[in-house]
């Protein structure tokens, strides 16, 4: 059996409608990924997105498509489904509103393979205009919401590895052995309203794993392009409820320094 070094990187891709965005994501994923990979798509689309897979399967043959029988209600539900369909110790998770840049995975994957204590590796995410959306996340006691490092800086900034408390999960490498027994939490938070990826990082961190930011890999992130740009009263209410749930769970530990969030 070939060892982990020789196996293709398994990439779990979350897709939900927005045919044009998914096509753009795939175009650059195949053009910019300079190492062998296998794509595991978790897709609950009800538009033309479903037709993309037939074409890509014919052209590349390295795609497995999962069509969940139940409605997808959270990002963790997608990741858990993808992890069940993959085998590697290190897998990638990305959403279809990310567009990777050339050589995005090489430095991060090499670092993670050489450092067995790394459970999660995040990347530099850029705004559509080219400035940094975030280079890791900070969450301080008493804050209303988290703060993204590097916001507004030019894309060439923050090009380093950093041991950090939290990274965003629009594009991330995950070590299977670091994932919680029974899978990531699908129940506690309103899906696609934030805080679940922060919770994931703290949960994994408390099991003794490191969370690392890698600035040598980057992607453009078109935030909210998949699940909708408009945040109405109900969506804003759910975001606030997620914040309250997160604070009740982690606030005391953060204040006491038992959970690293910076």
C-alpha positions as CSV (number, residue, x, y, z in Angstrom):
1,X,0.0,0.0,0.0
2,X,1.4,3.4,-0.9
3,X,2.3,5.7,2.0
4,X,0.6,9.0,2.7
5,X,3.3,10.9,0.8
6,X,2.3,9.2,-2.5
7,X,-1.5,9.5,-2.1
8,X,-3.5,12.2,-3.8
9,X,-4.7,15.0,-1.6
10,X,-8.4,14.5,-0.9
11,X,-10.4,17.7,-1.2
12,X,-14.0,17.9,0.2
13,X,-15.8,20.6,-1.8
14,X,-19.1,22.0,-0.5
15,X,-21.4,23.2,-3.3
16,X,-24.9,24.7,-3.2
17,X,-26.4,26.2,-6.4
18,X,-24.6,29.3,-8.0
19,X,-23.5,27.4,-11.1
20,X,-21.2,30.2,-12.3
21,X,-19.4,30.4,-9.0
22,X,-18.9,26.7,-8.8
23,X,-17.6,26.6,-12.4
24,X,-15.1,29.4,-11.6
25,X,-14.0,27.6,-8.4
26,X,-13.4,24.4,-10.3
27,X,-11.6,26.0,-13.2
28,X,-8.9,27.5,-10.9
29,X,-8.8,24.5,-8.6
30,X,-7.7,22.3,-11.5
31,X,-5.4,25.0,-13.0
32,X,-3.7,26.0,-9.7
33,X,-3.3,22.6,-7.8
34,X,0.1,21.4,-8.7
35,X,-0.1,18.0,-7.0
36,X,-2.4,15.0,-7.5
37,X,-5.8,15.3,-5.9
38,X,-9.1,13.6,-5.6
39,X,-12.3,15.7,-5.3
40,X,-15.2,14.6,-3.1
41,X,-18.1,16.9,-3.8
42,X,-21.0,17.3,-1.3
43,X,-23.7,18.9,-3.3
44,X,-27.3,19.7,-2.4
45,X,-27.9,22.0,-5.4
46,X,-31.2,22.2,-7.2
47,X,-30.0,24.3,-10.2
48,X,-27.6,23.6,-13.1
49,X,-24.7,22.9,-10.8
50,X,-25.6,19.2,-10.9
51,X,-24.7,19.2,-14.6
52,X,-21.1,20.3,-14.0
53,X,-20.1,16.9,-12.5
54,X,-20.9,14.9,-15.6
55,X,-18.5,17.0,-17.7
56,X,-15.7,17.0,-15.1
57,X,-16.0,13.3,-14.5
58,X,-15.5,12.6,-18.2
59,X,-12.6,15.0,-18.4
60,X,-10.7,14.1,-15.2
61,X,-12.3,11.0,-13.6
62,X,-11.1,12.0,-10.1
63,X,-14.5,13.2,-8.7
64,X,-16.9,11.5,-6.4
65,X,-20.2,13.3,-5.9
66,X,-22.3,12.9,-2.7
67,X,-26.0,13.9,-2.9
68,X,-27.2,13.9,0.7
69,X,-30.7,12.5,1.2
70,X,-31.4,14.9,4.1
71,X,-31.3,18.7,3.8
72,X,-27.9,20.2,4.6
73,X,-28.3,22.5,7.5
74,X,-24.7,23.2,8.5
75,X,-21.1,23.3,7.2
76,X,-20.1,20.6,9.8
77,X,-22.7,18.3,8.3
78,X,-20.9,18.7,4.9
79,X,-17.5,18.1,6.4
80,X,-18.6,15.0,8.3
81,X,-20.2,13.5,5.1
82,X,-17.0,14.3,3.2
83,X,-14.8,12.7,5.9
84,X,-16.8,9.5,5.7
85,X,-16.1,9.3,1.9
86,X,-12.3,10.0,2.3
87,X,-9.4,8.0,3.7
88,X,-6.3,10.1,4.1
89,X,-5.0,11.4,7.4
90,X,-4.8,14.9,5.9
91,X,-7.8,16.2,3.9
92,X,-8.8,19.6,2.6
93,X,-12.2,21.2,3.0
94,X,-13.2,24.1,0.8
95,X,-16.4,25.9,-0.2
96,X,-17.3,26.7,-3.8
97,X,-17.0,30.4,-3.1
98,X,-13.2,30.1,-2.8
99,X,-10.9,30.5,-5.8
100,X,-7.4,29.2,-5.1
101,X,-4.2,30.8,-6.3
102,X,-1.3,28.8,-7.9
103,X,0.7,26.5,-5.6
104,X,-1.8,27.2,-2.8
105,X,-1.5,23.7,-1.1
106,X,2.2,22.9,-1.4
107,X,3.8,24.7,1.5
108,X,0.9,24.0,3.9
109,X,0.8,20.3,3.1
110,X,4.6,19.9,3.5
111,X,4.4,21.7,6.8
112,X,1.5,19.6,8.1
113,X,3.2,16.3,7.0
114,X,6.3,17.3,8.8
115,X,4.6,18.4,12.0
116,X,2.4,15.7,13.4
117,X,1.0,17.9,16.2
118,X,-0.9,20.2,13.7
119,X,-4.6,19.4,13.6
120,X,-5.8,22.3,11.4
121,X,-4.1,24.4,8.8
122,X,-5.8,27.6,7.6
123,X,-4.9,29.8,4.7
124,X,-4.7,33.5,3.7
125,X,-8.2,34.5,2.4
126,X,-8.4,37.5,0.1
127,X,-11.3,39.8,-0.7
128,X,-12.4,40.0,-4.4
129,X,-10.5,43.2,-4.8
130,X,-7.2,41.6,-3.7
131,X,-6.8,42.9,-0.1
132,X,-6.7,40.5,2.8
133,X,-10.0,39.3,4.2
134,X,-8.2,37.4,7.0
135,X,-4.9,35.9,8.0
136,X,-6.3,34.0,11.0
137,X,-8.9,35.1,13.5
138,X,-8.7,36.7,17.0
139,X,-11.5,36.5,19.6
140,X,-11.0,38.5,22.8
141,X,-13.1,38.3,25.9
142,X,-15.9,40.8,25.9
143,X,-15.8,41.3,22.1
144,X,-19.1,41.4,20.3
145,X,-17.7,39.4,17.3
146,X,-14.3,38.1,16.2
147,X,-11.7,40.1,14.4
148,X,-9.9,38.9,11.3
149,X,-6.1,39.5,11.3
150,X,-4.8,41.4,8.2
151,X,-8.1,42.9,7.1
152,X,-7.5,45.4,4.3
153,X,-3.7,44.8,4.1
154,X,-2.3,44.1,0.6
155,X,-2.2,40.5,-0.5
156,X,1.6,40.2,-0.1
157,X,1.4,40.8,3.7
158,X,1.3,38.1,6.3
159,X,3.2,35.5,4.3
160,X,4.4,33.3,7.0
161,X,3.4,30.3,9.2
162,X,1.9,31.3,12.6
163,X,0.7,29.2,15.5
164,X,-2.7,30.7,16.2
165,X,-5.9,30.0,18.0
166,X,-8.5,30.2,15.2
167,X,-8.6,30.0,11.4
168,X,-11.6,30.3,9.1
169,X,-12.8,27.1,7.4
170,X,-13.7,28.4,3.9
171,X,-10.4,26.7,2.9
172,X,-8.6,24.5,5.4
173,X,-6.5,21.3,5.8
174,X,-7.7,18.9,8.5
175,X,-6.0,16.0,10.1
176,X,-8.4,13.2,10.5
177,X,-7.0,12.0,13.8
178,X,-7.7,15.5,15.2
179,X,-11.4,15.5,14.5
180,X,-13.7,14.9,17.5
181,X,-14.8,11.4,18.0
182,X,-18.3,11.1,16.6
183,X,-17.7,13.9,14.1
184,X,-17.9,17.7,14.2
185,X,-20.9,19.3,16.0
186,X,-23.9,19.6,13.7
187,X,-26.5,20.6,16.2
188,X,-25.5,23.5,18.5
189,X,-25.4,26.4,16.0
190,X,-27.7,27.8,13.3
191,X,-26.0,26.6,10.1
192,X,-24.2,29.0,7.9
193,X,-24.4,31.8,10.4
194,X,-20.9,31.7,11.8
195,X,-19.2,30.6,15.1
196,X,-19.2,26.8,14.3
197,X,-15.8,27.0,12.7
198,X,-14.4,28.9,15.7
199,X,-16.0,26.3,18.0
200,X,-14.3,23.6,15.9
201,X,-10.9,25.1,16.3
202,X,-11.2,25.5,20.1
203,X,-12.6,21.9,20.4
204,X,-9.7,20.5,18.4
205,X,-7.2,22.7,20.2
206,X,-8.4,21.4,23.6
207,X,-7.5,17.9,22.5
208,X,-3.9,19.0,22.3
209,X,-3.7,19.8,18.6
210,X,-2.1,23.0,17.1
211,X,-4.0,25.4,14.8
212,X,-1.7,26.9,12.2
213,X,-2.1,29.8,9.8
214,X,-0.2,29.4,6.5
215,X,0.3,32.6,4.5
216,X,2.1,30.8,1.7
217,X,-1.2,29.6,0.3
218,X,-4.1,31.9,-0.6
219,X,-7.5,32.0,-2.2
220,X,-10.0,34.6,-3.1
221,X,-13.1,34.3,-0.9
222,X,-16.5,35.5,-2.2
223,X,-18.2,35.6,1.2
224,X,-21.9,34.7,1.2
225,X,-22.0,34.0,-2.6
226,X,-23.1,30.4,-1.9
227,X,-25.9,30.7,0.6
228,X,-27.0,34.3,-0.3
229,X,-25.7,37.8,0.1
230,X,-28.8,39.4,1.7
231,X,-28.9,39.1,5.5
232,X,-32.4,39.9,6.7
233,X,-33.8,40.2,10.2
234,X,-34.1,36.5,10.7
235,X,-30.5,35.8,9.5
236,X,-29.1,38.6,11.8
237,X,-31.1,37.1,14.7
238,X,-29.5,33.7,14.1
239,X,-26.0,35.2,13.9
240,X,-26.6,36.8,17.3
241,X,-28.0,33.6,18.8
242,X,-24.9,31.8,17.6
243,X,-22.7,34.4,19.3
244,X,-24.6,33.8,22.5
245,X,-24.3,30.0,22.3
246,X,-20.6,30.3,21.6
247,X,-20.0,32.8,24.5
248,X,-21.9,30.6,26.9
249,X,-19.8,27.6,25.9
250,X,-16.4,29.2,25.7
251,X,-16.5,32.6,27.4
252,X,-15.3,31.5,30.8
253,X,-12.5,29.3,29.4
254,X,-11.4,32.1,27.1
255,X,-11.4,34.6,30.0
256,X,-9.4,32.2,32.2
257,X,-6.9,31.6,29.4
258,X,-7.8,27.9,29.1
259,X,-8.7,28.3,25.4
260,X,-6.3,30.1,23.0
261,X,-8.1,32.5,20.8
262,X,-5.3,34.8,19.6
